[in-house]
Amino acid sequence: MANHALVTGGAGFIGSHVVDSLLDSGWTVTTVDNFDDFYAPAQKRRNSAPHSDYSQYRLVEADIRDEAALERNLRDDYQVIVHLAARAGVRPSIEQPILYQEVNVRGTHNMLEFARRRGIRQFVFASSSSVYGINPDVPWREEDHVLMPISPYASTKVSGELLGHVYSRLFGIRVLALRFFTVYGPRQRPDLAIHKFAKLMQAGLPVPLFGDGGTRRDYTYIDDIVSGILGAMAYDKSDYEVVNLGNNRTVSLCELVLALETVFGIDAERQWLPTQPGDVPQTWASVDKARRLFGYEPATALHDGLTNFAGWLFGTADNDRRRYPAPARPVAVPVPR
């Protein structure tokens, strides 16, 4: 029987790249996506359109909060769930905290329940670096249990990790909670800084910079993130793990704008604004654990990643279909306990 993955949020930025890789590797893939309006659904449909060329691909339009729809539409046998669907964004979560709780916590609970009922033993969950919050002890390591989230979005990701731990202990589901660090690359969401800044620079409009420009982020290219997700899908040495997927390098906001200017060949007009609620001063991942468990090794320099992103955004290169670095071990379904 062919390996069959259920990927929630599979039409989104990260999800569509994961589906690309799985289909290219011969997997059967079912995507669940509700094409919500957080950003233009048309972009997500463009992301997923090439997948329909594969006979082993199926798209289910459903909301992860709707248990009945999940049961009605998802009848196949799945060896692994890659749960990427979520309401994203720190700042919007401050304005709509209940919605974020509903989608990110209840939706994740529904998917874990689905896994329990169907006997699916491998569950990969998209968490976030935002769970570390304002913890000053960097680089952030998974064994540091002092989490200091400062946004509703971050708190929902903490809740998702803890729900995963409960289901792992009680029901024998292997849960890998992956803390993503500032992912960028082709198909990036338009609300994220790199995409937003690029569009503004191209239009000759000012780039809004919050604070003094000294905030730092661990920017991680999409290929590296996909490599880590594939490694988590293959992992079978323990029942529950929380793992950072980052680049292990930090870049300040001012440095990012300079890098964008270099890649795009455009001088940015800077608009200085007050620090925003929910923004953390820095993110910085230790990737020692991911390296040890998955053989994870981030390989994409910021300049190279931005060049690929610019080629996609401005239509000067075909970055929609490309292969990814192989994980340390082949992606294979772990033997159920």
C-alpha contacts under 8 A as a table, 3 or more apart, distances in Angstrom:
res1	aa1	res2	aa2	distance
2	A	27	W	6.61
2	A	28	T	6.66
3	N	27	W	5.39
3	N	28	T	6.05
3	N	78	Y	7.53
3	N	79	Q	6.44
3	N	332	A	7.80
3	N	333	V	7.05
4	H	27	W	5.92
4	H	28	T	4.54
4	H	29	V	5.59
4	H	30	T	7.55
4	H	77	D	7.13
4	H	78	Y	5.01
4	H	79	Q	5.70
4	H	80	V	7.09
5	A	27	W	7.19
5	A	28	T	6.38
5	A	29	V	4.95
5	A	30	T	6.33
5	A	78	Y	5.63
5	A	79	Q	6.07
5	A	80	V	5.12
5	A	81	I	5.90
5	A	82	V	7.19
6	L	29	V	6.01
6	L	30	T	4.92
6	L	31	T	5.98
6	L	32	V	7.47
6	L	78	Y	6.34
6	L	80	V	6.36
6	L	81	I	4.79
6	L	82	V	6.19
7	V	10	G	5.35
7	V	15	G	7.13
7	V	19	V	7.52
7	V	29	V	7.16
7	V	30	T	6.22
7	V	31	T	4.87
7	V	32	V	6.25
7	V	81	I	5.94
7	V	82	V	4.75
7	V	83	H	5.93
7	V	84	L	7.02
8	T	15	G	7.45
8	T	31	T	5.74
8	T	32	V	4.61
8	T	33	D	6.07
8	T	64	I	7.97
8	T	81	I	7.75
8	T	82	V	6.40
8	T	83	H	4.99
8	T	84	L	5.35
8	T	85	A	5.02
9	G	12	G	5.61
9	G	15	G	5.66
9	G	16	S	7.98
9	G	31	T	7.02
9	G	32	V	5.94
9	G	33	D	4.89
9	G	34	N	7.82
9	G	83	H	7.19
9	G	84	L	5.16
9	G	85	A	3.94
9	G	86	A	7.29
10	G	14	I	7.58
10	G	15	G	4.00
10	G	16	S	5.01
10	G	18	V	7.52
10	G	19	V	6.52
10	G	31	T	5.10
10	G	32	V	6.26
10	G	33	D	6.24
10	G	48	S	7.63
10	G	84	L	7.25
10	G	85	A	7.53
11	A	15	G	5.78
11	A	16	S	4.86
11	A	31	T	7.37
11	A	33	D	6.34
11	A	35	F	7.75
11	A	44	K	5.16
11	A	45	R	6.67
11	A	47	N	5.92
11	A	48	S	5.13
12	G	15	G	5.12
12	G	16	S	5.54
12	G	44	K	5.49
12	G	47	N	6.98
13	F	16	S	5.81
13	F	17	H	6.88
13	F	44	K	7.61
13	F	47	N	7.53
13	F	186	P	7.98
13	F	187	R	5.30
13	F	188	Q	5.38
13	F	189	R	6.33
14	I	17	H	5.42
14	I	18	V	6.41
14	I	84	L	7.79
14	I	188	Q	7.92
14	I	222	I	6.99
14	I	226	V	7.63
15	G	18	V	5.06
15	G	19	V	6.21
15	G	84	L	6.45
16	S	19	V	5.04
16	S	20	D	6.14
16	S	47	N	6.06
16	S	48	S	6.06
17	H	20	D	4.94
17	H	21	S	6.39
17	H	222	I	7.79
17	H	226	V	7.06
18	V	21	S	5.26
18	V	22	L	6.27
18	V	226	V	5.88
18	V	229	I	7.81
19	V	22	L	5.11
19	V	23	L	6.00
19	V	29	V	7.01
19	V	51	H	7.72
20	D	23	L	5.42
20	D	24	D	6.13
20	D	51	H	7.15
20	D	321	R	7.25
21	S	24	D	5.14
21	S	25	S	6.18
21	S	323	R	6.50
21	S	324	Y	6.72
22	L	25	S	5.02
22	L	26	G	6.46
22	L	27	W	5.26
22	L	28	T	7.64
22	L	29	V	7.28
23	L	26	G	5.19
23	L	27	W	5.17
23	L	28	T	6.64
23	L	29	V	6.89
23	L	51	H	7.79
23	L	54	Y	7.32
23	L	56	Q	7.67
23	L	57	Y	7.60
24	D	27	W	7.47
24	D	323	R	7.79
27	W	56	Q	7.35
28	T	56	Q	4.74
28	T	57	Y	5.98
29	V	56	Q	6.40
29	V	57	Y	5.03
29	V	58	R	6.47
30	T	57	Y	5.89
30	T	58	R	4.76
30	T	59	L	5.82
30	T	60	V	7.18
31	T	57	Y	7.84
31	T	58	R	6.29
31	T	59	L	4.86
31	T	60	V	5.97
32	V	59	L	6.20
32	V	60	V	4.89
32	V	61	E	5.82
32	V	62	A	6.12
32	V	63	D	7.76
32	V	64	I	7.93
33	D	59	L	7.70
33	D	60	V	6.59
33	D	61	E	5.19
33	D	62	A	5.80
33	D	63	D	6.74
33	D	85	A	7.29
34	N	61	E	5.07
34	N	62	A	4.89
34	N	63	D	5.16
35	F	41	P	5.23
35	F	44	K	6.91
35	F	45	R	7.94
35	F	61	E	7.49
36	D	39	Y	7.40
36	D	41	P	6.39
37	D	40	A	5.78
37	D	41	P	5.98
38	F	87	R	7.85
39	Y	43	Q	7.96
39	Y	189	R	7.43
39	Y	190	P	7.23
39	Y	191	D	7.81
40	A	43	Q	5.65
40	A	44	K	7.23
41	P	44	K	5.18
41	P	45	R	6.28
42	A	45	R	4.99
42	A	46	R	6.23
43	Q	46	R	5.07
43	Q	47	N	6.25
44	K	47	N	4.87
44	K	48	S	6.34
45	R	48	S	5.23
45	R	49	A	5.80
46	R	49	A	5.15
46	R	50	P	7.78
47	N	50	P	7.34
47	N	187	R	7.15
47	N	320	D	7.94
48	S	51	H	5.48
48	S	52	S	7.50
49	A	52	S	5.89
50	P	53	D	5.73
51	H	54	Y	5.77
51	H	57	Y	6.52
52	S	55	S	7.21
52	S	57	Y	6.30
52	S	58	R	7.42
54	Y	57	Y	5.53
60	V	73	N	7.01
62	A	66	D	7.36
62	A	69	A	6.43
62	A	70	L	7.00
63	D	66	D	5.47
63	D	69	A	7.55
63	D	70	L	7.87
64	I	67	E	6.98
64	I	70	L	7.09
64	I	85	A	7.75
64	I	103	V	7.34
64	I	107	G	4.96
64	I	108	T	7.58
64	I	110	N	6.84
64	I	111	M	7.11
65	R	102	E	7.39
65	R	103	V	6.32
65	R	106	R	6.39
65	R	107	G	4.63
65	R	110	N	6.65
66	D	69	A	5.40
66	D	70	L	6.42
67	E	70	L	5.13
67	E	71	E	6.26
67	E	110	N	6.48
68	A	71	E	5.20
68	A	72	R	6.00
69	A	72	R	5.03
69	A	73	N	5.98
70	L	73	N	5.43
70	L	74	L	5.67
71	E	74	L	5.58
71	E	75	R	6.99
71	E	114	F	7.93
72	R	75	R	7.09
77	D	118	R	7.91
78	Y	81	I	7.27
78	Y	120	I	6.59
79	Q	120	I	5.89
79	Q	121	R	7.11
79	Q	122	Q	6.82
79	Q	333	V	6.45
80	V	120	I	6.28
80	V	121	R	6.85
80	V	122	Q	4.79
80	V	123	F	5.85
80	V	124	V	7.70
80	V	233	M	7.22
80	V	333	V	7.40
81	I	115	A	7.68
81	I	120	I	7.58
81	I	122	Q	6.42
81	I	123	F	4.91
81	I	124	V	6.16
82	V	123	F	6.11
82	V	124	V	4.73
82	V	125	F	6.25
82	V	126	A	7.94
82	V	233	M	7.97
83	H	108	T	7.71
83	H	111	M	7.70
83	H	123	F	7.31
83	H	124	V	5.96
83	H	125	F	4.97
83	H	126	A	6.22
84	L	125	F	6.48
84	L	126	A	5.21
85	A	104	N	7.89
86	A	103	V	6.22
86	A	104	N	5.23
86	A	107	G	7.92
87	R	100	Y	5.88
87	R	103	V	6.21
87	R	104	N	6.24
88	A	93	S	7.80
88	A	153	Y	7.18
89	G	92	P	5.73
89	G	93	S	6.33
89	G	153	Y	6.77
90	V	93	S	5.36
90	V	94	I	6.96
90	V	151	S	6.15
90	V	152	P	7.32
90	V	153	Y	5.52
90	V	154	A	7.28
90	V	278	G	6.37
90	V	279	D	7.46
91	R	94	I	5.48
91	R	95	E	7.16
91	R	151	S	7.74
91	R	276	Q	7.92
91	R	277	P	7.29
91	R	278	G	6.41
91	R	279	D	7.86
92	P	95	E	5.23
92	P	96	Q	6.30
93	S	96	Q	4.99
93	S	97	P	5.05
93	S	99	L	7.94
93	S	100	Y	6.15
93	S	151	S	6.97
93	S	152	P	5.56
93	S	153	Y	5.45
94	I	97	P	5.65
94	I	151	S	6.47
94	I	152	P	6.11
94	I	153	Y	7.81
94	I	278	G	7.71
96	Q	99	L	5.52
96	Q	100	Y	6.53
97	P	100	Y	5.13
97	P	101	Q	6.23
97	P	152	P	5.70
97	P	153	Y	7.57
98	I	101	Q	5.00
98	I	102	E	6.16
99	L	102	E	5.06
99	L	103	V	6.20
100	Y	103	V	5.31
100	Y	104	N	5.65
100	Y	105	V	7.62
100	Y	152	P	7.19
100	Y	153	Y	6.46
100	Y	156	T	7.16
101	Q	104	N	5.49
101	Q	105	V	5.27
101	Q	106	R	6.80
101	Q	152	P	7.74
101	Q	153	Y	7.98
101	Q	156	T	6.09
102	E	105	V	5.83
102	E	106	R	5.06
102	E	107	G	6.63
103	V	106	R	5.77
103	V	107	G	4.90
103	V	108	T	7.57
104	N	107	G	5.37
104	N	108	T	5.86
104	N	156	T	5.94
104	N	157	K	7.23
104	N	160	G	7.36
105	V	108	T	5.17
105	V	109	H	6.09
105	V	156	T	5.81
105	V	157	K	7.65
105	V	159	S	6.47
105	V	160	G	5.91
106	R	109	H	4.95
106	R	110	N	6.14
107	G	110	N	5.07
107	G	111	M	6.40
108	T	111	M	5.09
108	T	112	L	6.25
108	T	160	G	6.34
109	H	112	L	5.12
109	H	113	E	6.13
109	H	160	G	7.61
109	H	163	L	6.97
110	N	113	E	5.04
110	N	114	F	6.07
111	M	114	F	4.88
111	M	115	A	6.20
112	L	115	A	4.99
112	L	116	R	6.19
112	L	123	F	7.96
112	L	164	G	7.38
112	L	167	Y	7.08
113	E	116	R	4.94
113	E	117	R	6.15
114	F	117	R	5.26
114	F	118	R	6.14
115	A	118	R	5.22
115	A	119	G	5.82
115	A	120	I	4.80
115	A	121	R	7.18
115	A	123	F	7.81
115	A	173	I	7.79
116	R	119	G	5.25
116	R	120	I	6.48
116	R	167	Y	7.96
116	R	171	F	6.68
116	R	173	I	7.37
117	R	120	I	7.94
120	I	123	F	7.62
120	I	173	I	7.09
121	R	172	G	6.93
121	R	173	I	4.55
121	R	174	R	5.68
121	R	336	P	6.25
122	Q	173	I	6.07
122	Q	174	R	4.98
122	Q	175	V	6.32
122	Q	233	M	7.15
122	Q	334	P	7.61
123	F	173	I	6.91
123	F	174	R	6.02
123	F	175	V	4.83
123	F	176	L	6.34
123	F	233	M	7.83
124	V	175	V	5.85
124	V	176	L	4.83
124	V	177	A	6.11
124	V	178	L	7.37
124	V	229	I	7.64
124	V	232	A	6.78
124	V	233	M	6.71
125	F	160	G	7.96
125	F	161	E	7.78
125	F	175	V	7.16
125	F	176	L	6.04
125	F	177	A	4.72
125	F	178	L	6.10
126	A	177	A	6.11
126	A	178	L	5.29
126	A	179	R	6.54
126	A	180	F	7.08
127	S	157	K	5.41
127	S	158	V	7.64
127	S	160	G	7.48
127	S	161	E	7.12
127	S	177	A	5.90
127	S	178	L	5.24
127	S	179	R	4.52
127	S	180	F	6.30
128	S	131	V	6.08
128	S	154	A	7.21
128	S	157	K	6.53
128	S	178	L	7.15
128	S	179	R	4.18
128	S	180	F	4.77
128	S	181	F	6.57
129	S	132	Y	6.00
129	S	133	G	7.77
129	S	179	R	5.18
129	S	180	F	5.63
129	S	181	F	5.28
129	S	182	T	7.83
129	S	244	N	7.60
129	S	283	T	7.00
129	S	285	A	7.99
130	S	133	G	5.31
130	S	149	P	6.42
130	S	153	Y	7.99
130	S	154	A	5.17
130	S	280	V	7.90
130	S	283	T	7.99
131	V	147	L	6.16
131	V	148	M	6.73
131	V	149	P	5.00
131	V	154	A	4.94
131	V	155	S	6.70
131	V	157	K	6.64
131	V	158	V	6.03
132	Y	135	N	5.80
132	Y	140	W	7.45
132	Y	146	V	7.67
132	Y	147	L	4.80
132	Y	148	M	5.42
132	Y	149	P	5.80
133	G	147	L	6.59
133	G	148	M	4.57
133	G	149	P	4.05
133	G	150	I	5.70
133	G	154	A	7.64
133	G	280	V	6.06
134	I	148	M	5.61
134	I	149	P	6.87
134	I	150	I	7.38
134	I	280	V	5.86
134	I	281	P	7.09
134	I	282	Q	7.90
135	N	138	V	7.68
135	N	146	V	7.33
135	N	147	L	6.76
135	N	148	M	5.93
137	D	140	W	6.49
138	V	141	R	7.73
138	V	283	T	7.99
138	V	284	W	6.27
138	V	285	A	7.68
139	P	248	N	7.72
139	P	283	T	7.83
139	P	284	W	4.93
139	P	285	A	5.27
139	P	286	S	5.30
140	W	144	D	7.34
140	W	283	T	7.74
140	W	284	W	5.94
140	W	285	A	5.15
140	W	286	S	5.65
141	R	144	D	5.62
141	R	244	N	7.57
141	R	285	A	6.87
141	R	286	S	5.53
141	R	287	V	7.93
142	E	145	H	7.22
142	E	242	V	6.39
142	E	243	V	6.37
142	E	244	N	6.88
142	E	289	K	7.92
144	D	147	L	7.59
149	P	154	A	5.49
149	P	155	S	6.03
150	I	154	A	6.81
150	I	155	S	7.62
150	I	278	G	5.46
150	I	279	D	7.88
150	I	280	V	7.85
151	S	154	A	5.26
151	S	155	S	6.41
151	S	278	G	5.13
152	P	155	S	5.04
152	P	156	T	6.28
153	Y	156	T	5.27
153	Y	157	K	6.63
154	A	157	K	5.23
154	A	158	V	6.47
155	S	158	V	5.08
155	S	159	S	6.27
156	T	159	S	4.97
156	T	160	G	6.22
157	K	160	G	4.94
157	K	161	E	6.31
158	V	161	E	5.21
158	V	162	L	6.35
159	S	162	L	5.14
159	S	163	L	6.11
160	G	163	L	5.11
160	G	164	G	6.20
161	E	164	G	5.08
161	E	165	H	6.43
161	E	177	A	6.11
161	E	242	V	7.75
162	L	165	H	4.98
162	L	166	V	6.37
163	L	166	V	5.09
163	L	167	Y	6.30
164	G	167	Y	5.20
164	G	168	S	6.02
164	G	175	V	5.91
164	G	177	A	7.70
164	G	240	Y	7.87
165	H	168	S	5.06
165	H	169	R	6.20
165	H	175	V	7.15
165	H	240	Y	6.47
166	V	169	R	5.30
166	V	170	L	6.03
167	Y	170	L	5.20
167	Y	171	F	5.30
167	Y	172	G	6.91
167	Y	173	I	6.20
168	S	171	F	5.65
168	S	172	G	4.95
168	S	173	I	4.51
168	S	174	R	5.70
168	S	175	V	6.21
168	S	239	D	6.43
168	S	240	Y	6.42
169	R	172	G	5.99
169	R	173	I	7.62
172	G	239	D	7.46
172	G	337	R	7.79
173	I	239	D	7.01
174	R	236	D	7.84
174	R	238	S	7.37
174	R	239	D	4.43
174	R	240	Y	5.68
175	V	239	D	6.35
175	V	240	Y	4.93
175	V	241	E	6.57
176	L	232	A	6.44
176	L	240	Y	5.89
176	L	241	E	5.05
176	L	242	V	6.00
176	L	243	V	7.30
177	A	240	Y	7.95
177	A	241	E	6.23
177	A	242	V	4.68
177	A	243	V	6.20
178	L	229	I	7.83
178	L	242	V	5.94
178	L	243	V	4.91
178	L	244	N	5.80
178	L	245	L	6.45
179	R	242	V	7.28
179	R	243	V	5.97
179	R	244	N	4.66
179	R	245	L	5.80
180	F	183	V	6.90
180	F	225	I	7.51
180	F	244	N	6.37
180	F	245	L	5.08
180	F	246	G	6.25
181	F	217	R	7.86
181	F	218	D	5.93
181	F	219	Y	6.40
181	F	220	T	6.16
181	F	244	N	7.62
181	F	245	L	6.26
181	F	246	G	4.90
181	F	247	N	7.64
181	F	283	T	7.39
181	F	284	W	7.83
181	F	285	A	7.22
182	T	217	R	6.85
182	T	218	D	6.17
182	T	219	Y	4.92
182	T	220	T	5.85
182	T	246	G	7.72
183	V	188	Q	7.94
183	V	219	Y	6.00
183	V	220	T	4.81
183	V	221	Y	5.69
183	V	222	I	5.97
183	V	225	I	7.44
184	Y	188	Q	5.76
184	Y	194	I	7.35
184	Y	219	Y	6.89
184	Y	220	T	6.23
184	Y	221	Y	5.19
184	Y	222	I	5.78
184	Y	305	G	7.80
184	Y	309	F	7.87
185	G	188	Q	5.66
185	G	221	Y	5.80
185	G	222	I	5.51
185	G	305	G	6.29
185	G	306	L	6.94
185	G	308	N	6.90
185	G	309	F	4.87
186	P	222	I	7.82
186	P	308	N	6.91
186	P	309	F	4.75
186	P	310	A	7.90
186	P	312	W	5.60
186	P	313	L	7.05
186	P	319	N	6.63
186	P	320	D	7.30
187	R	312	W	7.67
187	R	313	L	7.95
188	Q	192	L	7.31
188	Q	195	H	6.63
189	R	192	L	5.83
189	R	195	H	7.00
190	P	193	A	8.00
190	P	195	H	5.32
190	P	196	K	5.71
191	D	195	H	6.96
191	D	196	K	5.90
192	L	195	H	5.71
192	L	196	K	5.91
193	A	196	K	5.06
193	A	197	F	5.75
194	I	197	F	5.26
194	I	198	A	6.07
195	H	198	A	5.23
195	H	199	K	6.36
196	K	199	K	5.38
196	K	200	L	6.33
197	F	200	L	5.13
197	F	201	M	6.03
197	F	207	V	5.82
197	F	257	V	8.00
198	A	201	M	5.16
198	A	202	Q	6.11
198	A	260	L	7.30
198	A	264	F	7.96
199	K	202	Q	5.16
199	K	203	A	6.26
200	L	203	A	5.10
200	L	204	G	6.17
200	L	205	L	4.96
200	L	206	P	6.47
200	L	207	V	6.29
201	M	204	G	5.04
201	M	205	L	5.81
201	M	206	P	7.00
201	M	207	V	6.99
201	M	266	I	6.72
201	M	267	D	7.46
201	M	268	A	5.70
201	M	269	E	7.64
202	Q	205	L	7.64
202	Q	266	I	7.40
204	G	268	A	7.67
204	G	269	E	7.73
205	L	268	A	7.98
205	L	269	E	6.87
206	P	268	A	6.75
206	P	269	E	4.62
206	P	270	R	5.42
206	P	271	Q	5.72
207	V	268	A	6.69
207	V	269	E	6.00
207	V	270	R	5.03
207	V	271	Q	5.62
208	P	270	R	6.32
208	P	271	Q	4.70
208	P	272	W	6.03
208	P	273	L	6.62
209	L	212	D	7.60
209	L	213	G	6.39
209	L	253	L	7.62
209	L	270	R	6.75
209	L	271	Q	5.85
209	L	272	W	4.98
209	L	273	L	5.86
210	F	213	G	6.70
210	F	272	W	6.06
210	F	273	L	4.70
210	F	274	P	5.29
210	F	275	T	4.82
210	F	276	Q	6.67
211	G	214	G	7.43
211	G	215	T	7.63
211	G	272	W	7.04
211	G	273	L	6.09
211	G	274	P	5.07
211	G	275	T	4.34
211	G	276	Q	7.79
212	D	215	T	7.57
212	D	272	W	7.53
213	G	252	S	6.75
213	G	253	L	4.96
213	G	254	C	5.10
214	G	252	S	5.37
214	G	253	L	5.92
214	G	254	C	6.67
214	G	281	P	7.91
215	T	252	S	5.44
215	T	253	L	5.77
215	T	280	V	7.68
215	T	281	P	4.86
215	T	282	Q	5.58
216	R	250	T	5.79
216	R	251	V	5.17
216	R	252	S	4.09
216	R	253	L	6.10
216	R	281	P	6.42
216	R	282	Q	4.47
216	R	283	T	6.29
217	R	250	T	5.21
217	R	251	V	5.43
217	R	252	S	6.43
217	R	253	L	7.69
217	R	282	Q	5.57
217	R	283	T	4.90
217	R	284	W	6.61
218	D	246	G	6.39
218	D	247	N	5.98
218	D	248	N	6.52
218	D	249	R	5.52
218	D	250	T	4.49
218	D	251	V	6.38
218	D	283	T	5.62
218	D	284	W	5.21
218	D	285	A	6.82
219	Y	246	G	7.13
219	Y	247	N	6.36
219	Y	249	R	7.55
219	Y	250	T	7.04
219	Y	251	V	7.27
219	Y	302	L	7.49
220	T	224	D	6.88
220	T	225	I	7.02
220	T	245	L	7.97
220	T	246	G	5.43
220	T	247	N	5.10
220	T	298	P	7.72
220	T	300	T	7.88
221	Y	224	D	5.56
221	Y	225	I	6.58
221	Y	247	N	7.91
221	Y	300	T	6.30
221	Y	302	L	7.77
221	Y	305	G	6.08
222	I	225	I	5.03
222	I	226	V	6.17
223	D	226	V	5.17
223	D	227	S	6.23
223	D	300	T	7.96
223	D	324	Y	5.74
223	D	325	P	6.98
224	D	227	S	5.06
224	D	228	G	6.41
224	D	297	E	7.43
224	D	298	P	5.26
224	D	299	A	6.74
224	D	300	T	7.20
224	D	325	P	7.48
225	I	228	G	5.10
225	I	229	I	6.30
225	I	245	L	6.42
225	I	246	G	7.58
226	V	229	I	5.02
226	V	230	L	6.19
226	V	324	Y	7.27
227	S	230	L	5.24
227	S	231	G	6.28
227	S	296	Y	7.08
227	S	324	Y	6.80
227	S	325	P	5.97
227	S	326	A	6.37
227	S	327	P	5.51
228	G	231	G	4.98
228	G	232	A	6.25
228	G	245	L	6.63
228	G	290	A	7.54
228	G	294	F	7.01
228	G	296	Y	5.85
228	G	327	P	7.09
229	I	232	A	5.03
229	I	233	M	6.27
230	L	233	M	5.06
230	L	234	A	6.52
230	L	327	P	6.16
230	L	331	V	6.14
231	G	234	A	5.26
231	G	235	Y	6.23
231	G	294	F	5.01
231	G	295	G	7.59
231	G	296	Y	7.40
231	G	327	P	5.27
231	G	328	A	6.85
231	G	329	R	7.09
231	G	331	V	6.82
232	A	235	Y	5.05
232	A	294	F	6.71
233	M	331	V	6.54
233	M	332	A	7.40
233	M	333	V	7.24
234	A	329	R	7.27
234	A	330	P	7.15
234	A	331	V	4.95
234	A	332	A	5.28
234	A	333	V	6.09
234	A	334	P	6.31
235	Y	238	S	8.00
235	Y	293	L	7.45
235	Y	294	F	7.01
235	Y	334	P	7.05
236	D	239	D	7.45
236	D	334	P	5.70
236	D	335	V	7.88
238	S	241	E	7.35
243	V	287	V	7.96
243	V	289	K	6.54
243	V	290	A	5.99
244	N	285	A	6.34
244	N	286	S	6.90
244	N	287	V	5.91
244	N	289	K	7.41
244	N	290	A	6.50
245	L	285	A	7.25
245	L	287	V	6.42
245	L	290	A	6.87
246	G	284	W	7.61
246	G	285	A	5.38
246	G	286	S	7.44
246	G	287	V	6.49
246	G	298	P	7.34
247	N	250	T	7.98
247	N	285	A	6.80
247	N	287	V	7.47
247	N	298	P	5.58
248	N	284	W	6.14
248	N	285	A	5.01
248	N	286	S	5.67
248	N	287	V	6.34
249	R	284	W	6.59
249	R	285	A	7.55
250	T	283	T	7.22
250	T	284	W	6.03
251	V	255	E	6.11
251	V	256	L	6.44
252	S	255	E	5.05
252	S	256	L	6.20
253	L	256	L	5.07
253	L	257	V	6.45
254	C	257	V	5.31
254	C	258	L	6.40
255	E	258	L	5.10
255	E	259	A	6.20
256	L	259	A	5.05
256	L	260	L	6.21
257	V	260	L	5.02
257	V	261	E	6.17
257	V	268	A	7.45
258	L	261	E	5.06
258	L	262	T	6.31
259	A	262	T	5.10
259	A	263	V	6.26
259	A	303	H	6.83
260	L	263	V	5.17
260	L	264	F	5.85
260	L	265	G	7.91
260	L	266	I	7.93
260	L	306	L	7.23
261	E	264	F	5.33
261	E	265	G	5.38
261	E	266	I	5.04
261	E	267	D	5.56
261	E	268	A	6.58
262	T	265	G	5.29
262	T	266	I	7.26
263	V	303	H	7.13
263	V	306	L	6.84
263	V	307	T	6.08
263	V	310	A	7.66
264	F	310	A	7.14
275	T	279	D	7.38
276	Q	279	D	5.80
280	V	283	T	7.48
286	S	289	K	7.62
287	V	290	A	5.29
287	V	291	R	6.12
287	V	296	Y	7.78
288	D	291	R	5.10
288	D	292	R	6.16
289	K	292	R	5.01
289	K	293	L	6.06
290	A	293	L	5.19
290	A	294	F	5.49
290	A	295	G	6.59
290	A	296	Y	5.37
291	R	294	F	5.58
291	R	295	G	4.33
291	R	296	Y	4.30
291	R	297	E	6.20
292	R	295	G	5.77
292	R	296	Y	7.53
293	L	296	Y	7.69
294	F	327	P	7.05
294	F	328	A	6.01
294	F	329	R	7.61
295	G	327	P	6.89
295	G	328	A	4.85
295	G	329	R	7.96
296	Y	327	P	7.10
296	Y	328	A	7.03
300	T	304	D	6.48
300	T	305	G	6.20
301	A	304	D	5.37
301	A	305	G	6.21
302	L	305	G	5.10
302	L	306	L	6.01
303	H	306	L	5.19
303	H	307	T	6.10
304	D	307	T	5.05
304	D	308	N	6.33
305	G	308	N	5.19
305	G	309	F	6.18
306	L	309	F	4.90
306	L	310	A	6.01
307	T	310	A	5.11
307	T	311	G	6.24
308	N	311	G	5.12
308	N	312	W	6.44
308	N	317	A	7.71
308	N	319	N	7.02
309	F	312	W	5.20
309	F	313	L	6.09
310	A	313	L	5.02
310	A	314	F	5.81
310	A	315	G	7.90
310	A	316	T	7.82
311	G	314	F	5.56
311	G	315	G	5.63
311	G	316	T	4.72
311	G	317	A	4.54
311	G	318	D	7.15
311	G	319	N	7.18
312	W	315	G	5.21
312	W	316	T	6.62
312	W	317	A	5.77
312	W	318	D	6.33
312	W	319	N	5.59
312	W	320	D	7.43
313	L	316	T	7.97
315	G	318	D	7.27
318	D	321	R	7.26
319	N	322	R	6.45
326	A	329	R	7.69
326	A	330	P	7.35
327	P	330	P	6.32
327	P	331	V	7.22
